[in-house]
């Protein structure tokens, strides 16, 4: 990326798409992303158009490990798809002022990439 202030997620994904194009030319790369927030012990789906937290719970699967049933998984074919969804989800995060930072996030976010 030409932007030196780009975050880690866009930087890594841009590299993934660029390397895939260089190696496989016309072969499409499709990934699925999910984005959730944990705030006050509730899970919010940051890619869902609704605003309510819902009834999402972390479950443990013997082969898959930890997962959240019902969490939105969005397919992405281009880095622009990922950036749009990352921006969408980031705007839905809970923020509030703290003594150290006027726009501090008061939650934890988990951004997952699945190929």
ChimeraX attribute file (.defattr): number of C-alpha atoms within 10 A of each C-alpha:
attribute: neighborCount
match mode: 1-to-1
recipient: residues
	/A:1	10
	/A:2	5
	/A:3	7
	/A:4	7
	/A:5	8
	/A:6	11
	/A:7	9
	/A:8	9
	/A:9	15
	/A:10	16
	/A:11	15
	/A:12	13
	/A:13	17
	/A:14	18
	/A:15	14
	/A:16	13
	/A:17	17
	/A:18	14
	/A:19	12
	/A:20	15
	/A:21	14
	/A:22	9
	/A:23	9
	/A:24	10
	/A:25	10
	/A:26	9
	/A:27	9
	/A:28	12
	/A:29	14
	/A:30	13
	/A:31	17
	/A:32	15
	/A:33	19
	/A:34	22
	/A:35	23
	/A:36	25
	/A:37	23
	/A:38	17
	/A:39	16
	/A:40	9
	/A:41	9
	/A:42	13
	/A:43	22
	/A:44	25
	/A:45	27
	/A:46	27
	/A:47	22
	/A:48	19
	/A:49	11
	/A:50	11
	/A:51	11
	/A:52	10
	/A:53	16
	/A:54	13
	/A:55	10
	/A:56	15
	/A:57	15
	/A:58	11
	/A:59	11
	/A:60	11
	/A:61	9
	/A:62	6
	/A:63	6
	/A:64	8
	/A:65	8
	/A:66	11
	/A:67	12
	/A:68	15
	/A:69	11
	/A:70	11
	/A:71	20
	/A:72	17
	/A:73	17
	/A:74	17
	/A:75	16
	/A:76	18
	/A:77	13
	/A:78	16
	/A:79	16
	/A:80	12
	/A:81	12
	/A:82	22
	/A:83	16
	/A:84	11
	/A:85	18
	/A:86	19
	/A:87	12
	/A:88	16
	/A:89	21
	/A:90	16
	/A:91	11
	/A:92	18
	/A:93	19
	/A:94	16
	/A:95	13
	/A:96	11
	/A:97	11
	/A:98	11
	/A:99	6
	/A:100	7
	/A:101	9
	/A:102	10
	/A:103	11
	/A:104	13
	/A:105	15
	/A:106	16
	/A:107	16
	/A:108	13
	/A:109	19
	/A:110	12
	/A:111	13
	/A:112	12
	/A:113	17
	/A:114	11
	/A:115	9
